[in-house]
Amino acid sequence: MFTLYHYQLCPSSRFIRILLDEFKIEHITQLENYWKPQDEFLLINPAGHLPVLIDNSNFPIIGFNACVEYIRDMDLKPNIFPDDYRKKAEIYRLYHWFDTLFKKEVLDPIIYEKVFSRVIENLTPNSINLRNGMQNLVFHIRYLEHLLKDKDFLVLDTITSCDFFAAANLSVLDYLGLLNLDDYPKLKVWYFKLKSRPSFKNILKDYIVGLTPHENYKLLDI
């Protein structure tokens, strides 16, 4: 039995949760508040970041990149990992896009103000930081719409792991009620395709004490 250490609004953790369910890999989840990691978790990963996957031999696979490679090497179906080096390069480029640029410009300021300052630190959210994060989101949403202009998914006409990672990131905003795709029809269709997959079912059940998911979070129809 695999164990995944995760936090509900960590997009990388969501990504690995989705992959485990997509490939029907039996596992349990262990919630970890990464801003205040427990001593037991720090013994596994002294850096304290998520996700961390413990395999059946009790070996820790640390970080989403390592987790993805581990799952890829299991060679399971469906095949969402292209072998062509050009397609792989594009997938890793978009991994990096979301894990660095999207995180820095959009998720970090929004999550801090909407979650940490209000729920954890009991502070009044900084409206300027929130507004900046939402303004940055527009650029990223337009870019994703552009990537979909001549294909059904972000890299190919068939789904790849990159689509799951992108959707995992957007689903954090969806939980918070900050994802409006009405002006981006291609992206909206794409997101609801991902959101409607069985592997998203457990993600859509997430509930954080003190932070109720938005009423549209579980909506599966456009």
Stockholm file with secondary structure:
# STOCKHOLM 1.0

chainA/1-222         MFTLYHYQLCPSSRFIRILLDEFKIEHITQLENYWKPQDEFLLINPAGHLPVLIDNSNFPIIGFNACVEYIRDMDLKPNIFPDDYRKKAEIYRLYHWFDTLFKKEVLDPIIYEKVFSRVIENLTPNSINLRNGMQNLVFHIRYLEHLLKDKDFLVLDTITSCDFFAAANLSVLDYLGLLNLDDYPKLKVWYFKLKSRPSFKNILKDYIVGLTPHENYKLLDI
#=GR chainA/1-222 SS CEEEEECTTCHHHHHHHHHHHHTTCCEEEEECCTTSCCHHHHHHCTTCCSCEEECTTSCEEESHHHHHHHHHHTCCSSCCSCCCHHHHHHHHHHHHIIIIIIIIIIIHHHHIIIIIIIIISCCCCCHHHHHHHHHHHHHHHHHHHHHTTTSSSSSSSSCCHHHHHHHHHHHHHHHTTCCCCTTCHHHHHHHHHHHTSGGGTTGGGCCBTTBCCCTTTTCCCC
#=GC SS_cons         CEEEEECTTCHHHHHHHHHHHHTTCCEEEEECCTTSCCHHHHHHCTTCCSCEEECTTSCEEESHHHHHHHHHHTCCSSCCSCCCHHHHHHHHHHHHIIIIIIIIIIIHHHHIIIIIIIIISCCCCCHHHHHHHHHHHHHHHHHHHHHTTTSSSSSSSSCCHHHHHHHHHHHHHHHTTCCCCTTCHHHHHHHHHHHTSGGGTTGGGCCBTTBCCCTTTTCCCC
//
